[in-house]
Amino acid sequence: MATWLYRLGRFAFRRRGLVAVFWVVVLAAAGGAAASASSTASTSISIPGTEAQQAFELLEERFPGSSPDGATARVVFEAPEGQQLTDPAHQRAVSGIVADLNGSPQVQQAVDPFQARAVSQDGSIAYAQVSYSTTAFELTDEARDALDAAVETGEDAGLRVEVGGDALTTIPETGATEVIGVIVAAVVLLITFGSLIAAGLPLLTALIGVGISVSVITALTGVLELDSTTPILATMIGLAVGIDYALFILSRYRAELSEGRAPLDAVGRAAGTAGSAVVFAGLTVIIALAGLAVVNIPILTKMGLAAAGAVVLAVLVALTLIPALIGFAGRRVLPRKQRSAAAPTSEGKPGAGTRWARFVLRHPVAVLIAGVAGLGVIAVPAADLQLGLPDDSAKPADTTQRQAYDLIAQGFGPGTNGPLVVALDATGSDDPAAAAEETGNALRGLDNVAAVTPATFNQSGDSAMLTVIPMSAPSSVDTEDLVHDIRGEAGTIAERTGADLLVTGQTAMGIDVSEKLDAALVPYLVLVVGLAFLLLMVVFRSILVPLKAALGFLLSVVAALGAVVAVFQWGWLSELVGVEQTGPVMSLMPIFLVGLVFGLAMDYEVFLVTRMREAHVHGESPDTAVVTGFTHGARVVTAAALIMISVFAGFIGSSESMIKMIGFGLAIAVLFDAFVVRMAIVPAVLALLGRTAWWLPRGLGRVLPNVDVEGEKLQRELGDAEPEREPVSSRS
């Protein structure tokens, strides 16, 4: 591996013009494909194997033209204080608005609240349900303008009008906070390298990699039915790992230059050693992201594969474009005062990384206990983790969606915001009408049921649809219990009537997603951690080091989940993060956090520990090897972690709750893993294990391939007695 990458780095350095042109052409081609793509992002969430999905498909089949996956809106009206909507003038205004909506583009049906009995008991609040023939992202500007016109017309008539529902959903956009994250990364790079050119190279290559990956995702959005958050996730992951991978190769190149090597030799050695670590670190991230496919939720699989593709590009760009750009920059990646040095840079006093490593080696037990206990305390809130899919209740308080949600809860009860749709397949019943009536009566007798609407039959009369309104809010445990109670009655109803009952709707779909993800978490962990354990065993040729890495990751991710629960569910420091409404943690968050954090955690494990193993392989004692690893790697790993944290933290300012939560979770997880686990717990454990840490049974050692990540074979081939130096006159 190291020898092959050594040759690749030297090739890219020599043919730097060709390599640079190649990546520019790829970027232009991808950008052109994205610009010509006209397809919109998918809004549908398919959850194979769940009852909610089966019911959805049944309704789509038995009620043709009903567009069950179409966008919906709720136009909510409130009369002025002391008045009622049943007053003739107000009633005419509401009915006129509904009539206008029925005539607007893409509207399938707008239901008059006075006909649908959607008026509160005190007559002050009413809502009109609007159904569209297309998804939210396919709504035209004219369709959205009609909703705005409805609001203006109602307000002109003296009414308060708010609009909720997914019809108002728009593709999330990046904002100033993401740019701030990149600026912070640039500052960290400048401080780390002390050179504008050196600071600019990782940013440039990362942006090129992200530009290509996001352009490809945009071009394939319609073909693959990708979600709107997929390109944002690819940007988040691609920027973070792209900067980090380039940073490690560039840092190793500078280290080789400081030993007096010529740029060509230095770039080859950097690609062979740090490049090997980049490959295996990238593989762990790719395994974690691609492994999301085991959950069998298409949206999650596609997001994982798209992000994995961004990581593949980041690795390829780092291995080829960084050496090429180094070829253009030469020794200018060094601070100005070091560029004309005729001899290797002399070592000064020990740096902070060296001093910290020596401190940990002197007090390994205390550091280990402090690190584990600290993360353990932060992880405590994770025991109260509640999962759900975000709805309008999670919107900021000043948005019309949130105000519409609150008005409906005020006028009709909280359960009206999360109705349950019951699909009744009566093809096996002798009397479908009687079966539907008996089903409705049985559902009305359940606890926590506020109302059950009369059955609506399809044209053939063999299937019906009922709506159950819970008394409790959509995200509450009581509503989840009600869904299970209804499904528990399905067997009894089928025996008595011959009709099969299925429950769906957004609330039921969210419950099924949470349960499916809960069931998939352990198999996913076993698969991803198992594969990565084998990979790290090949890299480090040890059993205990990969085991320590995996256990440290589990500690990091549980602590990160605890922090997410404390902020987004309990509300601690919520104002600082910009969380206006607390609630259940997004269902996708735990498994997504596990996948991403595992891959990113292994990055720092590989980069830091490979340098320790490299020193140990070259004859240093275990304790000295730990110090050497920190001497050469601590500053760079610290910079890489700060960059990754700043990039992820930049997405906390997103208006999309899913992106905000992922950005916070990843930023805090990297903080815990890089600075507590990898920088404190790892050296403490290695100090306690000593030589045992690098133990590998002989039989297993013969079976495992030797990929030479440390470049031991490469250095034997090149011979390090006297480095290949560049003539002093050519250094500029």
C-alpha positions in Angstrom: 0.0 0.0 0.0 2.6 2.6 1.1 4.9 1.8 -1.9 2.0 2.1 -4.4 0.9 5.4 -2.9 4.5 6.6 -2.8 4.6 6.1 -6.6 1.1 7.7 -7.0 2.2 10.8 -5.1 5.4 11.2 -7.1 3.4 10.7 -10.4 0.9 13.4 -9.3 3.8 15.7 -8.4 5.6 15.3 -11.7 2.4 15.4 -13.9 0.8 18.1 -11.8 -0.6 20.0 -14.7 -2.3 17.0 -16.1 -3.8 16.0 -12.7 -5.0 19.5 -12.0 -6.7 19.8 -15.5 -8.3 16.4 -14.9 -10.0 17.5 -11.7 -11.1 20.8 -13.2 -12.7 18.9 -16.1 -14.5 16.5 -13.8 -15.8 19.5 -11.7 -17.0 21.3 -14.9 -18.7 18.2 -16.2 -20.4 17.5 -12.9 -21.5 21.1 -12.7 -22.8 21.1 -16.2 -24.8 17.9 -15.5 -26.3 19.5 -12.3 -27.2 22.7 -14.1 -29.1 20.8 -16.8 -31.0 18.6 -14.3 -34.6 19.6 -13.9 -35.9 17.0 -11.5 -36.9 17.9 -7.9 -36.0 16.2 -4.7 -38.2 13.4 -3.3 -40.5 14.1 -0.3 -41.9 10.6 0.0 -40.6 8.3 2.8 -41.0 4.6 2.0 -40.6 2.2 5.0 -40.7 -1.3 3.6 -42.0 -4.0 5.9 -44.1 -1.7 8.1 -47.8 -1.7 8.6 -48.0 2.0 7.9 -46.4 1.5 4.5 -48.7 -1.5 3.7 -51.7 0.7 4.5 -50.4 3.5 2.4 -49.9 1.2 -0.6 -53.4 -0.3 -0.1 -55.0 3.2 -0.1 -53.0 4.1 -3.2 -54.3 1.0 -5.0 -57.9 1.1 -3.8 -58.5 4.8 -4.0 -57.0 5.7 -7.4 -56.5 9.4 -8.1 -56.6 10.3 -4.4 -52.8 11.1 -4.4 -52.1 9.8 -0.8 -48.5 11.0 -1.3 -49.6 14.5 -2.4 -48.9 17.6 -0.4 -51.4 18.9 2.2 -52.1 22.2 3.8 -54.3 23.3 6.6 -55.7 26.8 6.4 -56.7 27.8 9.9 -59.1 30.7 10.6 -59.6 32.5 13.9 -62.4 35.0 14.5 -61.6 38.3 16.2 -61.9 38.2 20.0 -65.5 38.0 21.2 -66.8 37.0 17.7 -67.5 33.7 16.0 -66.8 32.3 12.6 -70.4 31.3 12.3 -71.4 34.9 12.0 -72.7 35.4 8.4 -70.0 37.8 7.3 -67.1 35.6 8.6 -68.7 32.4 7.3 -69.0 34.0 3.8 -65.4 35.0 3.9 -64.2 31.6 4.9 -66.3 29.8 2.3 -65.2 32.2 -0.4 -61.5 31.6 0.4 -62.1 27.8 0.3 -63.8 28.2 -3.1 -60.9 30.2 -4.4 -58.5 27.5 -3.2 -60.5 24.8 -5.0 -59.9 26.7 -8.2 -56.2 27.2 -7.7 -53.5 25.2 -9.5 -52.6 21.6 -8.4 -55.3 21.6 -5.7 -57.2 18.3 -5.7 -59.7 19.3 -3.0 -60.2 22.1 -0.5 -62.9 21.1 2.1 -65.1 23.8 3.5 -64.9 23.7 7.4 -68.6 24.3 7.8 -69.4 21.2 5.6 -66.7 19.1 7.3 -67.7 20.2 10.8 -64.2 21.5 11.3 -65.3 24.4 13.5 -64.5 24.5 17.2 -67.3 24.2 19.8 -67.0 27.9 20.7 -67.1 28.8 17.0 -63.9 30.8 17.2 -61.5 28.5 15.2 -62.0 26.5 12.0 -59.7 24.9 9.5 -59.9 23.9 5.8 -58.0 20.8 4.7 -56.4 21.3 1.3 -55.1 18.3 -0.7 -52.8 18.6 -3.7 -52.2 16.3 -6.6 -48.4 16.5 -6.4 -45.7 16.5 -3.8 -44.6 19.6 -1.8 -41.4 20.1 -3.8 -43.3 19.9 -7.1 -45.8 22.6 -6.2 -45.6 25.6 -8.5 -45.2 29.2 -7.4 -48.8 29.8 -8.5 -50.0 27.1 -6.0 -48.0 28.6 -3.2 -49.2 32.1 -4.1 -52.8 30.9 -3.8 -52.1 30.1 -0.1 -50.6 33.5 0.4 -53.6 35.1 -1.3 -55.9 33.1 1.1 -54.1 34.5 4.1 -54.3 38.1 2.7 -58.0 37.7 1.8 -58.9 36.4 5.3 -56.9 39.2 7.0 -58.7 41.8 4.9 -61.9 40.3 6.2 -60.8 40.8 9.8 -59.8 37.2 10.4 -56.5 35.7 11.6 -55.3 33.2 9.1 -52.4 30.7 9.6 -51.3 27.9 7.3 -49.7 24.6 8.2 -48.9 21.3 6.5 -46.2 20.0 4.3 -47.3 22.1 1.4 -45.1 24.9 2.8 -42.1 22.6 2.9 -39.2 24.0 0.8 -35.7 22.7 0.1 -33.4 23.7 2.9 -30.8 26.2 2.0 -27.3 26.8 3.3 -26.7 30.1 5.0 -24.2 32.4 6.6 -23.5 30.0 9.5 -22.1 27.3 7.2 -19.8 29.9 5.6 -18.6 31.0 9.1 -17.7 27.3 9.7 -15.5 27.3 6.6 -13.9 30.7 7.7 -13.1 29.2 11.1 -11.5 26.2 9.4 -9.4 28.6 7.3 -8.2 30.4 10.4 -7.3 27.1 12.1 -5.3 26.0 9.1 -3.5 29.4 8.9 -2.5 29.1 12.6 -1.5 25.5 12.2 0.7 26.0 9.1 1.8 29.6 9.4 1.5 29.9 5.6 -1.4 31.2 3.5 -0.6 28.8 0.7 -0.5 25.8 3.0 -3.8 26.9 4.6 -5.4 27.4 1.3 -4.6 24.0 -0.3 -6.8 21.8 2.0 -9.7 24.3 1.6 -9.3 24.4 -2.2 -9.2 20.6 -2.6 -12.1 20.0 -0.2 -14.3 22.5 -2.0 -13.4 20.8 -5.3 -14.4 17.4 -3.9 -17.6 18.7 -2.4 -18.4 20.6 -5.6 -18.1 17.4 -7.7 -20.1 15.2 -5.2 -22.9 17.7 -4.7 -23.2 18.3 -8.4 -23.4 14.6 -9.1 -26.1 14.2 -6.4 -28.0 17.1 -7.8 -27.9 15.6 -11.3 -29.1 12.2 -10.0 -31.7 13.6 -7.6 -34.7 12.9 -9.9 -33.3 9.6 -11.2 -32.6 8.1 -7.8 -35.4 10.0 -6.0 -33.0 11.5 -3.5 -34.2 13.5 -0.5 -33.6 17.3 -0.3 -31.2 16.9 2.7 -28.9 14.5 0.8 -26.7 17.2 -0.8 -26.5 19.1 2.5 -25.3 16.0 4.3 -22.8 15.3 1.5 -21.5 18.9 1.8 -21.2 18.5 5.6 -19.3 15.3 5.5 -17.3 16.0 2.3 -16.0 19.4 3.7 -15.0 17.9 7.0 -13.2 14.8 5.8 -11.8 16.6 2.7 -10.1 19.2 4.7 -8.8 16.7 7.2 -7.4 14.2 4.7 -5.6 17.0 2.8 -4.4 18.4 6.1 -2.7 15.1 7.2 -0.9 14.6 3.9 0.2 18.2 3.7 1.5 18.1 7.3 3.5 14.9 6.6 5.0 16.6 3.5 6.1 19.5 5.6 7.6 17.2 8.2 9.5 15.4 5.5 10.8 18.7 4.1 11.9 19.7 7.6 14.1 16.6 7.6 15.9 18.0 4.5 14.3 15.9 1.8 13.7 17.2 -1.7 10.0 18.1 -2.5 9.6 15.1 -4.9 10.9 12.6 -2.3 9.0 14.3 0.5 5.7 14.2 -1.3 6.1 10.6 -2.2 6.8 9.6 1.4 3.9 11.7 2.6 1.6 10.0 0.2 3.0 6.6 1.2 2.6 7.0 4.9 -0.1 9.7 5.7 -1.8 8.7 2.4 -2.1 5.1 3.7 -3.7 6.4 6.9 -6.1 8.5 4.7 -7.2 5.4 2.7 -8.0 3.3 5.8 -9.6 6.2 7.7 -11.7 6.8 4.6 -12.6 3.1 4.4 -14.0 3.2 8.0 -16.2 6.2 7.2 -17.4 4.5 4.0 -18.2 1.3 5.8 -20.2 3.2 8.4 -22.1 5.2 5.8 -22.8 2.4 3.4 -23.7 0.1 6.3 -26.9 2.2 6.8 -28.4 0.1 4.0 -29.0 -2.7 6.5 -31.7 -0.6 8.1 -33.8 -1.1 4.9 -35.1 2.5 4.8 -34.5 3.7 1.3 -34.1 7.4 2.2 -31.5 6.5 4.8 -29.7 4.1 2.4 -29.5 6.8 -0.3 -28.3 9.4 2.1 -25.6 7.1 3.4 -24.4 6.0 0.0 -24.4 9.6 -1.3 -22.3 10.7 1.7 -20.0 7.7 1.2 -19.5 8.8 -2.4 -18.5 12.2 -1.1 -15.9 10.5 1.2 -14.6 8.4 -1.8 -14.0 11.6 -3.7 -12.4 13.3 -0.7 -9.9 10.4 -0.5 -9.1 10.4 -4.2 -8.7 14.2 -4.3 -6.4 14.1 -1.3 -4.2 11.4 -2.8 -3.8 13.0 -6.2 -4.7 16.7 -6.2 -2.8 17.6 -3.0 0.5 16.2 -4.4 -0.2 18.0 -7.7 -0.8 21.3 -6.0 2.2 20.7 -3.7 4.2 20.5 -7.0 3.1 24.0 -7.9 3.7 25.3 -4.4 7.0 23.5 -3.6 8.6 24.8 -0.4 6.2 27.7 -0.2 3.9 25.5 2.0 6.5 26.2 4.8 6.5 29.5 6.8 8.7 32.1 5.1 11.5 31.9 7.7 11.9 28.1 7.0 11.9 28.2 3.2 15.6 29.0 2.8 16.9 26.8 5.5 19.9 24.8 4.3 19.6 22.2 7.0 16.8 20.3 8.6 14.8 22.3 11.1 16.2 21.8 14.6 13.8 20.8 17.4 13.0 23.3 20.0 11.4 22.8 23.4 8.7 20.1 23.7 5.4 21.1 22.3 2.0 21.0 24.1 1.3 17.6 22.6 4.5 16.1 23.9 4.0 17.6 27.3 0.5 16.3 27.5 1.5 12.8 26.4 4.2 12.7 29.1 1.6 13.9 31.7 -0.8 11.1 30.7 2.0 8.5 30.9 2.7 9.6 34.4 -0.9 9.5 35.5 -2.7 7.0 33.3 -5.2 5.7 35.8 -6.3 9.2 36.9 -6.7 10.4 33.3 -8.6 7.2 32.3 -11.0 7.5 35.2 -11.6 11.2 34.6 -12.3 10.8 30.9 -14.6 7.8 31.3 -16.5 9.4 34.3 -16.9 12.7 32.5 -18.4 11.2 29.4 -20.5 8.8 31.5 -22.1 11.8 33.3 -22.8 13.5 30.0 -24.3 10.3 28.6 -26.9 10.0 31.4 -29.7 11.9 29.5 -29.5 9.3 26.7 -31.5 7.0 29.0 -34.5 9.3 28.5 -34.2 9.3 24.7 -37.6 9.7 22.9 -37.8 9.3 19.2 -40.2 10.7 16.6 -40.4 12.5 13.2 -40.5 16.3 13.3 -43.8 18.0 12.6 -45.0 21.6 12.7 -44.8 21.6 16.5 -41.0 21.7 16.1 -41.1 24.9 14.0 -40.0 28.2 15.5 -42.8 29.9 17.4 -43.1 32.8 15.0 -43.7 30.7 11.9 -47.2 30.4 10.5 -46.9 26.5 10.5 -46.3 26.5 14.3 -49.1 29.0 14.9 -51.5 27.0 12.8 -50.5 23.9 14.8 -51.2 25.7 18.1 -54.5 27.1 16.9 -55.8 23.6 15.9 -54.6 22.2 19.3 -56.4 25.0 21.1 -59.7 24.7 19.1 -59.9 20.9 18.6 -57.5 19.2 20.9 -53.8 18.3 20.3 -54.7 15.0 18.6 -56.3 16.8 15.6 -52.7 17.7 14.5 -51.9 14.0 14.2 -54.9 12.0 12.9 -54.5 8.3 12.4 -55.7 6.9 9.1 -57.3 3.4 9.3 -57.4 1.5 6.0 -60.1 -1.2 6.0 -59.7 -4.0 3.4 -63.2 -5.5 3.2 -62.7 -7.7 0.2 -63.1 -10.8 2.5 -66.2 -9.5 4.2 -69.8 -10.4 3.3 -71.1 -7.0 4.3 -68.4 -4.2 4.0 -70.7 -1.5 5.2 -71.5 -3.4 8.4 -67.8 -4.3 8.8 -66.9 -0.6 8.6 -69.6 0.4 11.1 -68.5 -2.3 13.6 -64.9 -1.2 13.2 -65.8 2.4 13.9 -67.7 1.4 17.0 -64.8 -0.8 18.2 -62.3 2.1 17.7 -64.5 4.6 19.6 -64.4 2.3 22.6 -60.6 2.5 22.9 -58.9 4.7 25.4 -57.5 8.1 24.3 -59.8 8.3 21.2 -61.4 11.7 20.8 -63.4 10.9 17.6 -63.7 8.5 14.7 -65.0 9.8 11.4 -67.6 7.8 9.4 -66.1 5.4 6.8 -65.4 6.6 3.3 -65.6 3.8 0.7 -63.9 3.5 -2.6 -65.9 3.2 -5.9 -66.0 -0.6 -5.8 -67.1 -0.6 -2.2 -64.6 -3.2 -1.0 -62.3 -0.8 0.9 -62.9 2.0 3.4 -60.9 4.7 5.1 -61.6 6.0 8.6 -59.9 8.7 10.5 -59.2 8.4 14.2 -58.5 11.6 16.2 -56.5 10.9 19.4 -56.9 13.0 22.5 -53.1 13.3 22.9 -50.5 15.1 20.8 -48.9 13.3 17.9 -45.5 13.0 19.6 -46.8 11.7 22.9 -46.4 8.2 24.3 -50.2 8.0 24.7 -50.6 8.3 21.0 -48.1 5.6 20.4 -50.0 3.4 22.8 -53.2 4.1 20.9 -51.6 3.0 17.6 -50.6 -0.3 19.2 -54.1 -0.7 20.7 -55.8 -0.2 17.4 -53.5 -2.8 15.8 -54.2 -5.1 18.7 -57.9 -4.9 17.9 -57.3 -5.8 14.2 -57.3 -9.6 14.8 -60.6 -9.5 16.7 -62.2 -7.2 14.1 -61.1 -9.5 11.3 -62.5 -12.5 13.0 -65.9 -10.9 13.5 -66.2 -9.0 10.2 -63.8 -10.6 7.7 -62.2 -7.2 7.1 -58.5 -6.5 7.6 -57.5 -3.3 9.4 -54.2 -1.4 8.9 -53.1 1.9 10.5 -51.2 4.6 8.7 -50.8 8.4 8.5 -47.8 10.6 9.4 -48.0 9.8 13.1 -48.2 6.1 12.6 -45.4 6.3 10.0 -43.2 8.1 12.6 -43.9 5.4 15.2 -43.1 2.6 12.7 -39.9 4.4 11.7 -38.7 4.7 15.3 -39.5 1.0 16.0 -37.8 -0.1 12.8 -34.7 1.9 13.6 -34.6 0.6 17.2 -34.7 -3.0 15.9 -32.0 -2.3 13.3 -29.5 -0.5 15.7 -27.9 -3.6 17.2 -27.5 -5.5 13.9 -26.0 -2.3 12.4 -23.6 -1.8 15.2 -22.5 -5.5 14.9 -21.9 -5.2 11.2 -20.2 -1.8 11.1 -18.1 -2.2 14.3 -17.2 -5.8 13.2 -16.0 -4.8 9.8 -14.1 -1.8 11.1 -12.6 -4.0 13.8 -11.2 -6.4 11.2 -10.0 -3.4 9.1 -8.2 -1.8 12.1 -6.8 -5.2 13.1 -5.1 -5.3 9.6 -3.9 -1.7 10.0 -2.5 -1.9 13.5 -1.7 -5.7 13.5 -3.1 -5.9 17.0 -6.3 -7.1 18.8 -6.4 -4.8 21.8 -5.9 -1.5 19.9 -8.9 -2.0 17.6 -11.0 -3.2 20.6 -10.0 -0.1 22.6 -10.9 2.0 19.5 -14.4 0.5 19.3 -15.1 0.8 23.0 -14.0 4.4 23.0 -16.3 5.1 20.1 -19.3 3.7 22.0 -18.5 6.0 24.9 -18.3 9.0 22.5 -21.6 8.3 20.7 -23.6 7.6 23.9 -22.2 10.9 25.4 -23.2 12.7 22.2 -26.7 11.2 22.3 -26.9 12.4 25.9 -26.0 15.9 24.9 -28.6 15.8 22.0 -31.3 14.7 24.4 -30.3 17.4 27.0 -30.5 20.2 24.4 -33.2 19.2 21.9 -35.5 17.2 24.2 -34.9 18.7 27.7 -34.1 22.2 26.5 -30.8 22.7 28.2 -28.9 25.5 26.5 -31.5 25.4 23.8 -31.5 29.2 23.3 -27.7 29.1 22.6 -28.2 26.5 19.9 -31.4 28.1 18.5 -33.9 25.4 19.5 -37.2 27.2 20.0 -39.3 24.1 20.6 -38.1 21.0 22.4 -39.5 17.6 21.6 -38.6 14.0 20.7 -35.3 13.4 19.0 -35.6 12.8 15.3 -36.0 9.0 14.7 -33.1 8.8 12.2 -30.7 10.6 14.6 -29.3 7.7 16.8 -28.5 5.3 14.0 -27.2 8.2 11.8 -25.1 9.5 14.6 -23.7 6.1 15.2 -22.7 5.6 11.6 -21.1 9.0 11.1 -19.4 9.3 14.5 -18.0 5.8 14.1 -16.4 6.6 10.8 -15.1 10.0 12.0 -13.8 8.6 15.3 -11.8 6.0 13.5 -10.2 8.9 11.5 -8.4 10.2 14.5 -7.7 6.7 15.8 -5.9 5.8 12.5 -4.0 9.1 12.2 -2.8 9.3 15.8 -2.2 5.6 16.5 -0.5 4.8 13.2 2.2 7.3 14.0 2.6 5.6 17.4 2.8 2.2 15.8 5.2 3.5 13.2 7.6 4.6 16.0 7.1 1.3 17.8 7.8 -0.7 14.6 11.0 1.3 14.2 12.3 0.2 17.6 10.9 2.7 20.2 9.5 1.4 23.5 5.7 1.6 23.9 5.8 4.7 26.2 8.3 6.5 23.9 6.2 5.6 20.9 3.1 7.2 22.5 5.1 10.4 23.1 6.4 10.3 19.5 2.9 9.9 18.2 1.7 12.9 20.1 4.8 14.9 19.2 4.2 14.5 15.5 0.4 14.1 15.4 -1.2 16.0 18.3 -1.0 19.4 16.7 -2.4 18.2 13.4 -5.1 16.0 15.0 -6.1 19.0 17.1 -6.4 21.2 14.1 -8.3 18.6 12.2 -10.8 18.1 15.0 -11.3 21.9 15.4 -11.9 22.1 11.6 -14.4 19.3 11.7 -16.2 20.8 14.7 -16.4 24.2 13.1 -17.7 22.8 9.8 -20.4 20.7 11.6 -21.2 23.5 14.0 -21.8 25.8 11.0 -24.9 23.7 10.2 -26.5 24.3 13.6 -27.8 27.6 12.1 -29.9 25.7 9.5 -33.6 26.3 9.5 -34.1 22.6 8.9 -34.5 20.8 12.3 -32.9 17.6 11.0 -29.8 19.4 9.7 -29.6 21.4 12.9 -29.7 18.3 15.1 -27.2 16.4 12.9 -24.8 19.3 12.9 -24.9 19.7 16.7 -24.7 16.0 17.3 -21.7 15.5 15.0 -19.9 18.6 16.3 -20.2 17.6 20.0 -19.4 13.9 19.2 -16.1 15.0 17.4 -15.3 17.2 20.4 -15.8 14.3 22.8 -14.0 11.7 20.7 -11.0 13.7 19.5 -10.2 15.5 22.8 -11.4 13.1 25.5 -11.2 9.6 23.9 -8.4 9.8 21.4 -6.3 12.5 23.2 -6.8 11.3 26.8 -8.3 7.8 27.1 -6.3 6.2 24.3 -2.8 7.2 25.5 -3.8 6.3 29.1 -4.9 2.8 28.0 -1.8 2.3 25.8 0.3 3.3 28.8 -1.4 0.7 31.0 -1.2 -2.0 28.4 2.5 -1.4 27.4 3.8 -4.0 24.9 0.6 -6.0 25.3 -1.3 -3.4 23.2 0.6 -4.5 20.1 0.3 -8.2 20.7 -1.0 -10.3 17.8 -1.1 -14.1 17.8 1.5 -15.5 15.4 -1.1 -17.6 13.6 -3.3 -14.6 13.1 -0.3 -12.5 12.0 0.4 -15.0 9.2 -3.2 -14.9 8.0 -3.7 -11.1 8.1 -2.3 -9.2 5.1 0.5 -6.8 5.8 -0.7 -3.5 4.2 2.4 -1.6 5.6 0.5 1.5 6.6 3.5 2.7 8.6 5.7 2.6 5.4 8.2 0.1 7.0 8.7 -1.7 3.7 8.8 1.5 1.8 11.6 2.9 4.1 13.6 -0.3 3.7 13.3 0.0 0.0 14.3 3.7 -0.1 16.9 3.4 2.7 16.8 6.2 5.3 20.4 6.4 6.2 20.8 9.6 4.2 17.7 11.4 2.9 17.5 12.5 -0.7 18.2 16.2 -0.3 17.5 19.1 -2.6 20.4 21.4 -3.5 20.3 24.6 -1.4 20.3 26.8 -4.5 17.0 25.3 -5.7 15.1 26.0 -2.5 12.9 29.0 -2.9 
